[in-house]
Amino acid sequence: MASHPPPPAFLRLAAHPLRWRLLTELALSDQRVRDLVALTAEPQNLVSYHLRLLREAGLLATTRSTFDGRDTYYHLHLDRCAQSLTHAAVTLHPALLAPAALAPPPHPLTAPPTATASHTGTLPTPPPTAGTTHAGALPTPPPTATAGDLPAPPPAATPSHAAARSAATSGHADSRVPMDTSPRPTPHSPTRSHAGPRRSFAGSGDVPRAASPQRTRVLFVCTGNSARSPIAEALLRHRSGGRVEVVSAGSHPRSAGLHPHAVRVLRDQYGIDVAASRPRHWDTFADHRFDYVISLCDRARETCPTFPGEPRRAHWSLPEPTDYPGHLRTAAGIDTRIRHLLPLLEEVQP
């Protein structure tokens, strides 16, 4: 009797209900173990066990928190998941690997190849990101048999679960930001109708434009608003072709302005000029409504204020770059995350 190969390792890993729940949570945001314990309502030793299996399979990376060195953030390699799913599909039948001619059309929020940034030229190819462990483009994945036969999980204990974190208090708006009082309904968050009007704002360094109630609104935050968050702001505006209304801010804006390495990387590698931009305090947007608020440093995640309208929150645990190669890696990692963010922003569109 002929033997049949086992299912691909990724399918065996993802088929477990708790592991699938962990994957879905990490697909949206980097998380600590205690965050995942609270989200899944499962014992910490069981969550840690399944995280270890996912990490050993090459699907997760970890970074030590820069806010509290005792914490570790887990990050899901979405590109590697896509590669594993493609391998599983081809293993089932070669016809499931569609030729390029049959590939789906570009995502609606993704700018066409000939698009230019709102204030720059055409986007060149980003730099290679080999060697990144937490954000950039991923190296060739290991064979899908790395998971092997899975060991039995530890006995489930019943420790108390972490409570959800409450956000910090918000500040005051800056009068420099042009306002628009046109409300916009948001289907994914029906409770927003009581939160007041949405505000329109111009991007960092952009000429203020008329309010567009149809555009999804995103705020990126970090501490100094001098490197990570302005890079994310510029790349999302560029990649979306201006169809996303995006700004960035920080808890302690850098008085010296944007980091020169961040300005150089955006100009030389992506054709985006942000030299005229200045760091801003997040109190500037205290009364603005956003669809997404995304923190890019661990300290900002802990101190970020609340914003009206119950925006979706996400965290990208990225260490602060110092030298030029570090800024190159950070920008490439952010660019990869922006690509993964665009389909989620499409869900917010009315």
VOPAGU-2260 file (C-alpha; in pm, 1 decimal, decimal comma):
REM VOPAGU-2260
SITE   aa  ch    i         X         Y         Z
SITE  MET   A    0       0,0       0,0       0,0
SITE  ALA   A    1     148,2     336,3    -105,6
SITE  SER   A    2     221,7     581,6     173,2
SITE  HIS   A    3     101,6     938,3     151,2
SITE  PRO   A    4     303,1    1239,5     269,7
SITE  PRO   A    5     171,3    1420,9     576,6
SITE  PRO   A    6      -0,7    1759,0     540,1
SITE  PRO   A    7     237,1    2054,1     508,2
SITE  ALA   A    8     379,4    2168,9     839,1
SITE  PHE   A    9     216,9    2512,2     817,8
SITE  LEU   A   10    -129,5    2359,5     786,8
SITE  ARG   A   11     -65,3    2131,6    1083,7
SITE  LEU   A   12      56,6    2427,0    1288,9
SITE  ALA   A   13    -220,5    2666,0    1192,4
SITE  ALA   A   14    -497,4    2407,6    1230,1
SITE  HIS   A   15    -472,4    2415,2    1609,0
SITE  PRO   A   16    -742,6    2654,2    1739,7
SITE  LEU   A   17    -518,4    2838,9    1985,6
SITE  ARG   A   18    -230,3    2868,6    1743,0
SITE  TRP   A   19    -468,2    3003,2    1479,1
SITE  ARG   A   20    -597,1    3259,6    1729,3
SITE  LEU   A   21    -239,9    3366,0    1807,6
SITE  LEU   A   22    -165,4    3401,2    1436,6
SITE  THR   A   23    -473,3    3616,4    1378,5
SITE  GLU   A   24    -388,9    3847,1    1670,0
SITE  LEU   A   25     -25,4    3883,2    1562,9
SITE  ALA   A   26    -128,6    3949,6    1203,3
SITE  LEU   A   27    -276,7    4280,8    1323,6
SITE  SER   A   28     -18,8    4396,5    1578,3
SITE  ASP   A   29     296,9    4299,2    1762,9
SITE  GLN   A   30     207,6    4161,0    2105,6
SITE  ARG   A   31     365,1    4056,3    2433,8
SITE  VAL   A   32     288,6    3723,4    2597,6
SITE  ARG   A   33      73,6    3889,1    2861,8
SITE  ASP   A   34    -122,7    4071,6    2591,4
SITE  LEU   A   35    -192,4    3742,3    2416,4
SITE  VAL   A   36    -290,0    3579,3    2745,1
SITE  ALA   A   37    -548,0    3853,0    2798,6
SITE  LEU   A   38    -674,8    3834,8    2439,1
SITE  THR   A   39    -711,6    3457,0    2432,2
SITE  ALA   A   40    -811,4    3401,7    2798,5
SITE  GLU   A   41    -571,5    3105,9    2806,1
SITE  PRO   A   42    -306,4    3018,1    3068,6
SITE  GLN   A   43      32,9    3179,4    3016,6
SITE  ASN   A   44     224,8    2850,1    3003,7
SITE  LEU   A   45      -4,0    2723,1    2727,2
SITE  VAL   A   46      27,9    3045,5    2525,8
SITE  SER   A   47     408,0    3041,2    2563,9
SITE  TYR   A   48     422,7    2678,1    2452,1
SITE  HIS   A   49     233,7    2744,7    2127,8
SITE  LEU   A   50     432,0    3063,8    2062,3
SITE  ARG   A   51     748,4    2855,4    2088,5
SITE  LEU   A   52     620,9    2612,7    1824,4
SITE  LEU   A   53     535,8    2897,5    1587,6
SITE  ARG   A   54     873,2    3058,4    1643,6
SITE  GLU   A   55    1061,2    2730,6    1585,9
SITE  ALA   A   56     875,4    2697,6    1255,6
SITE  GLY   A   57    1018,6    3034,8    1149,5
SITE  LEU   A   58     685,8    3220,5    1154,5
SITE  LEU   A   59     758,1    3454,1    1446,5
SITE  ALA   A   60    1038,0    3691,9    1543,1
SITE  THR   A   61    1093,9    3853,8    1880,7
SITE  THR   A   62    1227,4    4189,2    1996,5
SITE  ARG   A   63    1307,6    4298,0    2350,7
SITE  SER   A   64    1094,2    4590,4    2466,3
SITE  THR   A   65    1279,7    4919,9    2483,9
SITE  PHE   A   66    1031,9    5039,5    2746,8
SITE  ASP   A   67    1058,9    4743,3    2983,6
SITE  GLY   A   68    1347,0    4505,7    2919,4
SITE  ARG   A   69    1156,9    4224,5    3090,0
SITE  ASP   A   70     900,8    4221,0    2808,0
SITE  THR   A   71     937,2    4061,1    2464,4
SITE  TYR   A   72     727,4    4149,3    2161,7
SITE  TYR   A   73     628,9    3883,8    1908,2
SITE  HIS   A   74     604,5    3976,9    1541,1
SITE  LEU   A   75     444,5    3760,5    1270,5
SITE  HIS   A   76     626,9    3717,9     938,0
SITE  LEU   A   77     330,4    3762,4     705,4
SITE  ASP   A   78     544,4    3714,5     394,8
SITE  ARG   A   79     662,2    3378,8     526,4
SITE  CYS   A   80     302,4    3279,1     598,6
SITE  ALA   A   81     215,2    3365,8     239,5
SITE  GLN   A   82     502,8    3152,7     111,3
SITE  SER   A   83     396,7    2860,4     330,1
SITE  LEU   A   84      35,0    2887,0     214,9
SITE  THR   A   85     148,3    2892,4    -148,3
SITE  HIS   A   86     358,9    2581,4     -89,0
SITE  ALA   A   87      63,7    2406,8      72,4
SITE  ALA   A   88    -161,5    2496,2    -221,8
SITE  VAL   A   89      85,7    2364,4    -478,2
SITE  THR   A   90     132,4    2049,0    -272,7
SITE  LEU   A   91    -241,0    1986,0    -306,3
SITE  HIS   A   92    -245,4    2058,0    -682,1
SITE  PRO   A   93      -4,4    2247,5    -913,6
SITE  ALA   A   94    -297,3    2427,7   -1077,8
SITE  LEU   A   95    -351,0    2623,0    -755,4
SITE  LEU   A   96     -40,6    2826,9    -832,7
SITE  ALA   A   97    -190,4    3082,5   -1072,9
SITE  PRO   A   98      42,7    3219,3   -1342,8
SITE  ALA   A   99     125,3    3586,6   -1330,2
SITE  ALA   A  100    -122,3    3654,7   -1610,6
SITE  LEU   A  101    -404,5    3532,2   -1389,2
SITE  ALA   A  102    -292,9    3718,6   -1079,1
SITE  PRO   A  103    -555,2    3945,4    -916,6
SITE  PRO   A  104    -546,0    4316,6   -1001,2
SITE  PRO   A  105    -353,2    4557,2    -776,7
SITE  HIS   A  106    -510,8    4641,8    -446,2
SITE  PRO   A  107    -742,4    4947,5    -466,6
SITE  LEU   A  108    -540,8    5140,3    -208,1
SITE  THR   A  109    -205,7    5060,6    -369,2
SITE  ALA   A  110     -67,7    5327,5    -597,0
SITE  PRO   A  111      -4,4    5212,5    -957,0
SITE  PRO   A  112     360,6    5161,3   -1060,3
SITE  THR   A  113     371,2    5497,6   -1236,9
SITE  ALA   A  114     224,9    5691,5    -944,3
SITE  THR   A  115     432,4    5955,9    -776,6
SITE  ALA   A  116     435,4    6076,3    -421,1
SITE  SER   A  117     232,0    6382,1    -335,8
SITE  HIS   A  118     547,4    6589,1    -338,0
SITE  THR   A  119     813,1    6378,1    -514,6
SITE  GLY   A  120     904,6    6171,9    -816,8
SITE  THR   A  121     859,7    5808,1    -902,8
SITE  LEU   A  122     937,2    5553,7    -631,9
SITE  PRO   A  123    1259,6    5359,8    -694,0
SITE  THR   A  124    1319,8    5006,6    -577,4
SITE  PRO   A  125    1372,2    4997,7    -197,9
SITE  PRO   A  126    1704,0    4868,8     -59,2
SITE  PRO   A  127    1754,7    4500,2      23,6
SITE  THR   A  128    1667,7    4413,7     380,4
SITE  ALA   A  129    1848,8    4086,7     439,5
SITE  GLY   A  130    1946,0    4036,8     799,8
SITE  THR   A  131    1649,4    4206,2     959,2
SITE  THR   A  132    1494,3    4006,3    1236,3
SITE  HIS   A  133    1182,7    4198,2    1321,8
SITE  ALA   A  134    1044,4    4399,0    1034,7
SITE  GLY   A  135    1209,3    4392,3     694,8
SITE  ALA   A  136    1172,5    4163,5     397,0
SITE  LEU   A  137    1222,7    3803,2     498,2
SITE  PRO   A  138    1499,0    3567,4     384,1
SITE  THR   A  139    1417,9    3242,6     208,6
SITE  PRO   A  140    1202,3    3039,5     449,1
SITE  PRO   A  141    1320,7    2705,4     585,4
SITE  PRO   A  142    1169,7    2384,5     448,5
SITE  THR   A  143     810,8    2348,6     558,7
SITE  ALA   A  144     895,3    2027,9     743,4
SITE  THR   A  145    1072,7    2219,4    1019,6
SITE  ALA   A  146     783,1    2188,2    1255,6
SITE  GLY   A  147     793,1    1807,0    1249,8
SITE  ASP   A  148     579,6    1609,5    1485,3
SITE  LEU   A  149     453,1    1844,0    1751,5
SITE  PRO   A  150     518,0    1752,6    2117,1
SITE  ALA   A  151     233,7    1730,2    2360,6
SITE  PRO   A  152     142,3    2064,0    2521,1
SITE  PRO   A  153     203,3    2123,8    2891,3
SITE  PRO   A  154     -84,3    2072,8    3134,4
SITE  ALA   A  155    -310,1    2376,6    3133,8
SITE  ALA   A  156    -275,5    2579,1    3449,2
SITE  THR   A  157    -526,2    2838,6    3555,4
SITE  PRO   A  158    -335,8    3152,9    3646,6
SITE  SER   A  159    -511,3    3483,8    3655,7
SITE  HIS   A  160    -514,9    3661,3    3322,3
SITE  ALA   A  161    -385,6    4008,6    3250,5
SITE  ALA   A  162    -642,4    4282,4    3231,4
SITE  ALA   A  163    -664,5    4504,7    2927,6
SITE  ARG   A  164    -447,1    4811,0    2937,3
SITE  SER   A  165    -615,6    5149,4    2963,2
SITE  ALA   A  166    -483,7    5427,3    2744,0
SITE  ALA   A  167    -333,1    5748,0    2877,6
SITE  THR   A  168    -516,0    6075,6    2880,8
SITE  SER   A  169    -520,6    6298,6    2574,4
SITE  GLY   A  170    -390,2    6653,6    2534,9
SITE  HIS   A  171    -503,1    6962,5    2344,0
SITE  ALA   A  172    -527,0    7041,9    1977,6
SITE  ASP   A  173    -285,4    7265,8    1792,0
SITE  SER   A  174    -448,6    7557,5    1611,1
SITE  ARG   A  175    -208,6    7513,7    1316,5
SITE  VAL   A  176    -409,8    7219,6    1184,6
SITE  PRO   A  177    -693,2    7308,5     941,3
SITE  MET   A  178   -1024,8    7171,8    1056,4
SITE  ASP   A  179   -1324,0    7025,1     880,4
SITE  THR   A  180   -1644,2    6945,4    1064,2
SITE  SER   A  181   -1792,0    6704,7     809,3
SITE  PRO   A  182   -1879,0    6378,7     988,1
SITE  ARG   A  183   -1815,7    6046,9     819,8
SITE  PRO   A  184   -1993,6    5724,2     914,3
SITE  THR   A  185   -1766,6    5425,9     972,6
SITE  PRO   A  186   -1936,4    5089,8     919,1
SITE  HIS   A  187   -1687,0    4890,8    1125,3
SITE  SER   A  188   -1739,1    5100,1    1439,4
SITE  PRO   A  189   -2106,0    5188,5    1489,1
SITE  THR   A  190   -2037,2    5345,0    1827,7
SITE  ARG   A  191   -1853,2    5632,4    1661,2
SITE  SER   A  192   -2164,4    5830,9    1581,4
SITE  HIS   A  193   -2158,9    5997,9    1920,6
SITE  ALA   A  194   -1791,5    6092,8    1914,6
SITE  GLY   A  195   -1821,6    6419,5    1725,1
SITE  PRO   A  196   -1705,9    6532,1    1382,3
SITE  ARG   A  197   -1401,3    6403,2    1200,5
SITE  ARG   A  198   -1121,2    6651,8    1138,9
SITE  SER   A  199    -919,1    6694,0     823,8
SITE  PHE   A  200    -550,2    6768,1     823,7
SITE  ALA   A  201    -269,5    6818,5     579,8
SITE  GLY   A  202      23,0    6577,9     574,5
SITE  SER   A  203     360,8    6673,5     712,0
SITE  GLY   A  204     511,5    6919,3     467,7
SITE  ASP   A  205     210,5    6904,3     235,1
SITE  VAL   A  206       1,1    7193,2     112,2
SITE  PRO   A  207    -333,9    7178,6     300,3
SITE  ARG   A  208    -601,7    7036,2      78,4
SITE  ALA   A  209    -978,4    7023,4      92,6
SITE  ALA   A  210   -1127,5    6775,5     335,6
SITE  SER   A  211   -1206,7    6432,4     194,0
SITE  PRO   A  212   -1456,9    6244,4     408,0
SITE  GLN   A  213   -1402,2    5932,2     196,1
SITE  ARG   A  214   -1039,9    5880,5     295,5
SITE  THR   A  215    -927,5    5648,0     574,4
SITE  ARG   A  216    -734,3    5832,7     845,0
SITE  VAL   A  217    -420,5    5699,6    1012,1
SITE  LEU   A  218    -198,4    5839,0    1287,2
SITE  PHE   A  219     154,7    5704,5    1345,4
SITE  VAL   A  220     316,5    5781,0    1681,0
SITE  CYS   A  221     659,8    5737,3    1833,8
SITE  THR   A  222     860,8    5932,5    2088,7
SITE  GLY   A  223    1054,2    6198,5    1897,1
SITE  ASN   A  224     853,8    6202,1    1571,0
SITE  SER   A  225    1189,8    6237,3    1397,9
SITE  ALA   A  226    1250,0    5901,3    1223,7
SITE  ARG   A  227    1017,2    5602,5    1254,4
SITE  SER   A  228     677,7    5772,9    1251,6
SITE  PRO   A  229     755,4    6032,7     980,0
SITE  ILE   A  230     902,7    5752,0     765,3
SITE  ALA   A  231     578,6    5556,2     809,8
SITE  GLU   A  232     370,1    5865,3     732,3
SITE  ALA   A  233     561,0    5939,5     411,8
SITE  LEU   A  234     560,2    5579,3     289,0
SITE  LEU   A  235     189,7    5521,6     354,9
SITE  ARG   A  236      96,1    5843,5     176,0
SITE  HIS   A  237     314,8    5741,3    -116,0
SITE  ARG   A  238     209,9    5375,6    -134,5
SITE  SER   A  239    -159,8    5462,5    -117,0
SITE  GLY   A  240    -129,8    5727,9    -385,1
SITE  GLY   A  241    -270,0    5985,2    -142,7
SITE  ARG   A  242    -589,3    5785,7     -88,6
SITE  VAL   A  243    -514,8    5757,1     284,0
SITE  GLU   A  244    -510,4    6066,6     504,9
SITE  VAL   A  245    -207,8    6014,9     726,4
SITE  VAL   A  246     -13,6    6214,4     985,0
SITE  SER   A  247     246,8    6138,8    1251,1
SITE  ALA   A  248     331,9    6279,8    1592,6
SITE  GLY   A  249     532,7    6208,5    1906,1
SITE  SER   A  250     524,8    6237,0    2282,2
SITE  HIS   A  251     849,2    6441,7    2292,0
SITE  PRO   A  252     905,5    6592,8    1946,3
SITE  ARG   A  253    1272,0    6632,1    1854,7
SITE  SER   A  254    1354,3    7001,1    1876,6
SITE  ALA   A  255    1631,0    6970,3    1617,9
SITE  GLY   A  256    1385,1    6851,9    1353,2
SITE  LEU   A  257    1367,2    6528,0    1158,6
SITE  HIS   A  258    1670,1    6303,4    1184,1
SITE  PRO   A  259    1895,8    6377,5     884,0
SITE  HIS   A  260    1937,2    6004,1     814,7
SITE  ALA   A  261    1557,4    5965,8     790,5
SITE  VAL   A  262    1538,1    6257,8     546,1
SITE  ARG   A  263    1822,1    6112,2     339,0
SITE  VAL   A  264    1679,4    5759,0     326,9
SITE  LEU   A  265    1338,1    5880,3     211,4
SITE  ARG   A  266    1493,5    6104,9     -52,0
SITE  ASP   A  267    1760,4    5866,6    -186,9
SITE  GLN   A  268    1580,9    5532,6    -162,4
SITE  TYR   A  269    1215,6    5625,6    -213,7
SITE  GLY   A  270    1221,5    5962,8    -389,9
SITE  ILE   A  271    1027,1    6135,7    -109,8
SITE  ASP   A  272    1126,9    6481,0      12,8
SITE  VAL   A  273    1040,3    6553,2     376,4
SITE  ALA   A  274    1312,0    6811,3     441,1
SITE  ALA   A  275    1054,2    7081,5     518,7
SITE  SER   A  276     865,4    6869,7     773,6
SITE  ARG   A  277     887,2    6931,8    1146,0
SITE  PRO   A  278     820,5    6696,9    1440,2
SITE  ARG   A  279     482,2    6751,6    1608,2
SITE  HIS   A  280     339,6    6672,7    1950,1
SITE  TRP   A  281      50,1    6429,2    1954,0
SITE  ASP   A  282    -154,7    6683,7    2148,9
SITE  THR   A  283    -185,0    6855,6    1808,7
SITE  PHE   A  284    -439,7    6587,9    1713,3
SITE  ALA   A  285    -608,1    6542,0    2050,1
SITE  ASP   A  286    -959,9    6612,4    1917,6
SITE  HIS   A  287    -916,7    6440,1    1579,4
SITE  ARG   A  288   -1079,4    6112,3    1486,3
SITE  PHE   A  289    -875,3    5837,4    1324,4
SITE  ASP   A  290    -951,1    5493,6    1187,5
SITE  TYR   A  291    -611,6    5359,8    1297,1
SITE  VAL   A  292    -357,4    5473,8    1555,8
SITE  ILE   A  293     -29,4    5284,4    1516,3
SITE  SER   A  294     260,7    5312,6    1759,5
SITE  LEU   A  295     611,2    5241,1    1634,5
SITE  CYS   A  296     808,2    5243,3    1957,5
SITE  ASP   A  297     743,0    5061,0    2281,6
SITE  ARG   A  298     751,4    5369,5    2502,1
SITE  ALA   A  299     494,1    5550,4    2287,8
SITE  ARG   A  300     265,8    5247,8    2304,5
SITE  GLU   A  301     256,1    5272,8    2683,5
SITE  THR   A  302     192,8    5648,3    2696,3
SITE  CYS   A  303     -17,6    5712,1    2384,8
SITE  PRO   A  304    -334,4    5907,6    2470,9
SITE  THR   A  305    -683,8    5807,2    2372,8
SITE  PHE   A  306    -844,8    5962,9    2066,8
SITE  PRO   A  307   -1212,7    6020,9    1987,7
SITE  GLY   A  308   -1408,4    5763,3    1792,9
SITE  GLU   A  309   -1246,4    5444,8    1923,0
SITE  PRO   A  310    -982,1    5403,0    1651,2
SITE  ARG   A  311    -826,8    5063,8    1595,5
SITE  ARG   A  312    -491,1    5035,9    1771,4
SITE  ALA   A  313    -185,1    4850,2    1645,8
SITE  HIS   A  314     177,8    4835,2    1755,4
SITE  TRP   A  315     493,1    4786,6    1550,2
SITE  SER   A  316     782,5    4720,8    1787,9
SITE  LEU   A  317    1074,9    4884,6    1607,7
SITE  PRO   A  318    1399,3    4984,3    1781,9
SITE  GLU   A  319    1512,7    5342,2    1730,3
SITE  PRO   A  320    1767,8    5360,5    1446,0
SITE  THR   A  321    2089,2    5550,2    1505,9
SITE  ASP   A  322    2321,3    5524,6    1205,1
SITE  TYR   A  323    2241,2    5539,2     834,5
SITE  PRO   A  324    2232,4    5158,3     779,6
SITE  GLY   A  325    1991,6    5135,7    1072,7
SITE  HIS   A  326    1761,9    5388,9     909,5
SITE  LEU   A  327    1780,0    5192,6     584,3
SITE  ARG   A  328    1669,4    4874,3     761,2
SITE  THR   A  329    1398,1    5055,8     954,6
SITE  ALA   A  330    1255,0    5216,2     641,7
SITE  ALA   A  331    1255,4    4884,2     455,7
SITE  GLY   A  332    1082,5    4713,0     747,9
SITE  ILE   A  333     820,5    4987,4     772,0
SITE  ASP   A  334     764,1    4967,1     397,2
SITE  THR   A  335     688,9    4594,7     428,8
SITE  ARG   A  336     443,0    4661,1     709,8
SITE  ILE   A  337     277,8    4938,1     506,9
SITE  ARG   A  338     219,9    4687,6     225,9
SITE  HIS   A  339      48,7    4455,6     472,7
SITE  LEU   A  340    -153,5    4743,2     621,1
SITE  LEU   A  341    -311,6    4859,2     293,7
SITE  PRO   A  342    -569,9    4574,4     267,0
SITE  LEU   A  343    -681,2    4643,3     625,5
SITE  LEU   A  344    -733,0    5010,6     544,0
SITE  GLU   A  345    -951,2    4908,5     249,6
SITE  GLU   A  346   -1189,4    4741,7     499,1
SITE  VAL   A  347   -1241,2    5082,1     663,6
SITE  GLN   A  348   -1349,9    5248,9     338,1
SITE  PRO   A  349   -1728,6    5322,5     330,8
